[in-house]
Amino acid sequence: GLLRAPEDTRQRLVATVGWVLRKFDGAPLFLGGFSQGSQLVAQSLADLSRAQLLPRGVVVLSGLVEAFELPAGVRCLVLHGGQDSRVPVDIAKEVAAEMNSHSMTFEVLPRLGHEVSDQELDMIAAFCNEHAPLSRGGGSGASTHVSEEELARAAKLARYVKRMSEGLSVYDKDWYMKHLCDLDMRGLGDDCPTLPGGLRYCIHKAAGSARGIVLLFHGKVRDVHAETSSLAAAYARALALDVAVVDYRQSASCFGMDAQTCLECLGQLTGSATGPVIIHGTGLGSACAIHMAMAAQV
């Protein structure tokens, strides 16, 4: 049968909701859950109602298996995958028909399994913005709208990088990586500055005023500093460009994350440079360079 959320679990959820509402001064609150987590949310609505802590809306992802009562004023978005093998979509359809609530929106994503997709996240964002629109403040609506789109794209890119990293982790084995990099490589020293996450880099300054900066992702080397200095010096001397040599992690699963860190910390890497940014990747470092160049266009 259906698992029922224990009383103490529901009360912990009520206490958490109360804390959030106090912390954020009564800001519009939405509760959501995936699979069994969405059942906890649905089963806790009566407790939240008694505590006068009702959310503005609830989101049920791949978990509509039993009818529940929606308190007045609470909107509900239910999303379910048409290819869900764990919670068959027919069950969700039957329950949605039984509830027949005007406060509930039920959508089936035909190709989705028992998972969460970017399409669902976009639909959730639209649902929340419909029932609790963001304050536009004093700026123009157009510029704020662009900012929201940029944030959405950045969030989607971050999710993509995480999924890609998880997928590539199978290649983080020495037997594979030894063909792409020197497993005993000497990285940059502790005297070099770091980016968030401990990513080290070294700046080679051009003589006089720099025309721009090169982000240099090395290839298969034994010593990062020793084997990149001559190339960095050539850029600095012949083209009057600063060079930032990045000591990225030698793991397939980390290429995208380290390149993304460089992109997000571009201001720290470039310092006062106002000219163009050139991304140079050699060998294995090309993976970082390609990711950074593509992500910069998102």
For each residue, the residues with C-beta under 8 A, 3 or more apart:
1:
2: 39 65 66
3: 36 39
4: 43
5: 9 10 39 40 43 44
6: 9 10
7: 10 11
8: 11 12
9: 5 6 12 13 40
10: 5 6 7 13 14 40 43 44 47
11: 7 8 14 15 47
12: 8 9 15 16
13: 9 10 16 17 40 41 44 47 48
14: 10 11 17 18 44 47 48 51 53
15: 11 12 18 19
16: 12 13 19 20
17: 13 14 20 21 29 31 48 53 55
18: 14 15 21 22 51 53
19: 15 16 22 23
20: 16 17 23 24 29
21: 17 18 24 26 27 29 53
22: 18 19 25
23: 19 20
24: 20 21 27
25: 22
26: 21
27: 21 24
28: 56 128 131 132
29: 17 20 21 55 56
30: 55 56 57 58 59 128 132
31: 17 41 55 57 58 59
32: 38 41 58 59 60 61 124
33: 36 37 38 39 40 41 59 60 61 63
34: 37 38 61 62 63 116
35: 38 39 61 62 63 86 87 114
36: 3 33 39 40 63
37: 33 34 40 41 63
38: 32 33 34 35 41 42 59 60 61 62 63 64
39: 2 3 5 33 35 36 42 43 63 65 66
40: 5 9 10 13 33 36 37 43 44
41: 13 31 32 33 37 38 44 45 58 60
42: 38 39 45 58 60 63 66 68
43: 4 5 10 39 40 46 68
44: 5 10 13 14 40 41 47 48
45: 41 42 48 49 54 58 68 69 70 71 74
46: 43 49 50 69 71
47: 10 11 13 14 44 50 51
48: 13 14 17 44 45 51 53 54 55 71
49: 45 46 52 54 71
50: 46 47
51: 14 18 47 48
52: 49
53: 14 17 18 21 48
54: 45 48 49 71 73 74
55: 17 29 30 31 48 58 74
56: 28 29 30 74 75 131 132
57: 30 31 74 75 76 77 127 128 131 132
58: 30 31 32 41 42 45 55 70 74 75 76 77
59: 30 31 32 33 38 76 77 78 79 124 127
60: 32 33 38 41 42 63 64 76 77 78 79
61: 32 33 34 35 38 79 80 116 120
62: 34 35 38 79 80 81 84 86 87 114 115 116
63: 33 34 35 36 37 38 39 42 60 87
64: 38 60 78 80 87 91 92 95 96 106
65: 2 39 87 91 92 95
66: 2 39 42 95
67: 95 98 99
68: 42 43 45 99
69: 45 46
70: 45 58 74 76 99 101 103 104
71: 45 46 48 49 54 74
72:
73: 54
74: 45 54 55 56 57 58 70 71 103
75: 56 57 58 103 104 105 127 131
76: 57 58 59 60 70 101 103 104 105
77: 57 58 59 60 104 105 107 123 124 127
78: 59 60 64 92 96 104 105 106 107
79: 59 60 61 62 107 109 120 123 124
80: 61 62 64 84 87 89 92 106 107 108 109 112
81: 62 84 89 108 109 111 112 113 114 115
82: 89 108 109 110 111 112
83: 89 110 111 112 113
84: 62 80 81 87 88 89 112 113 114
85: 88 113 114
86: 35 62 114
87: 35 62 63 64 65 80 84 91 92 114
88: 84 85 91 92
89: 80 81 82 83 84 92 93 108
90: 93 94
91: 64 65 87 88 94 95
92: 64 65 78 80 87 88 89 95 96 106 108
93: 89 90 96 97 106 108
94: 90 91 97 98
95: 64 65 66 67 91 92 98 99
96: 64 78 92 93 99 100 104 106
97: 93 94 100
98: 67 94 95
99: 67 68 70 95 96 104
100: 96 97
101: 70 76 104
102:
103: 70 74 75 76
104: 70 75 76 77 78 96 99 101
105: 75 76 77 78 127
106: 64 78 80 92 93 96
107: 77 78 79 80 123
108: 80 81 82 89 92 93
109: 79 80 81 82 112 117 119 120
110: 82 83
111: 81 82 83
112: 80 81 82 83 84 109 115 117 119 120
113: 81 83 84 85
114: 35 62 81 84 85 86 87
115: 62 81 112
116: 34 61 62 120 121
117: 109 112 120 121
118: 121 122 156 159
119: 109 112 122 123
120: 61 79 109 112 116 117 123 124
121: 116 117 118 124 125 155 156 159
122: 118 119 125 126 152
123: 77 79 107 119 120 126 127
124: 32 59 77 79 120 121 127 128
125: 121 122 128 129 152
126: 122 123 129 130
127: 57 59 75 77 105 123 124 130 131
128: 28 30 57 124 125 131 132
129: 125 126 132 133 134
130: 126 127 133
131: 28 56 57 75 127 128
132: 28 30 56 57 128 129
133: 129 130
134: 129 144 148
135:
136: 139 141 144
137: 144
138:
139: 136 143 144
140: 143 144
141: 136 144 145
142: 145 146
143: 139 140 146 147
144: 134 136 137 139 140 141 147 148
145: 141 142 148 149
146: 142 143 149 150
147: 143 144 150 151
148: 134 144 145 151 152
149: 145 146 152 153
150: 146 147 153 154
151: 147 148 154 155
152: 122 125 148 149 155 156
153: 149 150 156 157 298
154: 150 151 157 158 298
155: 121 151 152 158 159
156: 118 121 152 153 159 160 298
157: 153 154 160 161 260 295 298
158: 154 155 161 162 260
159: 118 121 155 156 162 163
160: 156 157 163 164
161: 157 158 164 165 256 257 260 291 295
162: 158 159 165 166 257
163: 159 160 166 167
164: 160 161 167 168 256
165: 161 162 168 169 253 254 256 257
166: 162 163 169 253
167: 163 164 170
168: 164 165 171 172 252 253 255 256
169: 165 166 172 252 253
170: 167 173
171: 168 176 177 252 253
172: 168 169 176 177 251 252 253
173: 170 176 177
174: 177 178 183
175: 178
176: 171 172 173 179 180 252
177: 171 172 173 174 180 181 183 250 251 252
178: 174 175 181 183
179: 176
180: 176 177 220 283 284
181: 177 178 185 220 250 284
182: 185 220 221 222
183: 174 177 178 250
184: 222
185: 181 182 221 222 223 224 250
186: 222 223 224 225 226
187: 200 224 247
188: 192 200 201 202 224 225 245 247
189: 192 225
190:
191:
192: 188 189 200 201 202 247
193: 200 201 203
194: 198 199 200 201
195: 198 199 200 201 261 262 265 268 269
196: 199 261 265
197: 257 258 261
198: 194 195
199: 194 195 196 246 247 248 249 258 261 262
200: 187 188 192 193 194 195 246 247
201: 188 192 193 194 195 244 245 246 247 269
202: 188 192 224 225 244 245 247
203: 193 242 243 244 271
204: 229 232 233 235 236 242 243 244 245
205: 210 236 242
206: 209 210 211 235 236 237 239 240 241 242
207: 236 237 240
208: 240
209: 206 240
210: 205 206 213 240 241 242 273 275
211: 206 239 240 241 275 276
212: 241 242 273 275 276 277 278
213: 210 241 242 243 244 269 270 273 275 276 277 278
214: 232 235 241 242 243 244 277 278 279 280
215: 244 246 262 269 277 278 279 280 289 292
216: 228 231 232 235 243 244 245 246 280 282 285
217: 246 248 259 279 280 281 282 285 286 288 289
218: 221 224 227 228 245 246 282 283 285
219: 282 283 284 285 286
220: 180 181 182 283 284
221: 182 185 218 224 226 227 228
222: 182 184 185 186 226 227
223: 185 186 226 227
224: 185 186 187 188 202 218 221 227 228 245 247
225: 186 188 189 202 228 229 245
226: 186 221 222 223 229
227: 218 221 222 223 224 230
228: 216 218 221 224 225 231 232 245
229: 204 225 226 232 233
230: 227 233 234
231: 216 228 234 235 243
232: 204 214 216 228 229 235 236 243 245
233: 204 229 230 236 237
234: 230 231 237 238 239
235: 204 206 214 216 231 232 238 239 241 243
236: 204 205 206 207 232 233 239 240 241 242 243
237: 206 207 233 234
238: 234 235
239: 206 211 234 235 236
240: 206 207 208 209 210 211 236
241: 206 210 211 212 213 214 235 236 275 278
242: 203 204 205 206 210 212 213 214 236 270 271 273
243: 203 204 213 214 216 231 232 235 236
244: 201 202 203 204 213 214 215 216 269 270
245: 188 201 202 204 216 218 224 225 228 232
246: 199 200 201 215 216 217 218 258 262 285 288
247: 187 188 192 199 200 201 202 224
248: 199 217 254 255 258 259 285 288
249: 199 254 255 258
250: 177 181 183 185 254 284
251: 172 177 254 255
252: 168 169 171 172 176 177 255
253: 165 166 168 169 171 172 257
254: 165 248 249 250 251 257 258
255: 168 248 249 251 252 258 259 287 288 291
256: 161 164 165 168 259 260 291
257: 161 162 165 197 253 254 260 261
258: 197 199 246 248 249 254 255 261 262 288
259: 217 248 255 256 262 263 287 288 289 291 292 295
260: 157 158 161 256 257 263 264 291 292 295
261: 195 196 197 199 257 258 264 265
262: 195 199 215 246 258 259 265 266 269 288 292
263: 259 260 266 292 295 296
264: 260 261
265: 195 196 261 262 268 269
266: 262 263 269 270 277
267: 270
268: 195 265 271
269: 195 201 213 215 244 262 265 266
270: 213 242 244 266 267 273 277
271: 203 242 268
272:
273: 210 212 213 242 270
274:
275: 210 211 212 213 241
276: 211 212 213
277: 212 213 214 215 266 270
278: 212 213 214 215 241
279: 214 215 217 289 292 293
280: 214 215 216 217 285 289
281: 217 285 286 287 288 289 290
282: 216 217 218 219 285 286
283: 180 218 219 220 286
284: 180 181 219 220 250 287
285: 216 217 218 219 246 248 280 281 282 288 289
286: 217 219 281 282 283 289 290
287: 255 259 281 284 290 291
288: 217 246 248 255 258 259 262 281 285 291 292
289: 215 217 259 279 280 281 285 286 292 293
290: 281 286 287 293 294
291: 161 255 256 259 260 287 288 294 295
292: 215 259 260 262 263 279 288 289 295 296
293: 279 289 290 296 297
294: 290 291 297 298
295: 157 161 259 260 263 291 292 298
296: 263 292 293
297: 293 294
298: 153 154 156 157 294 295
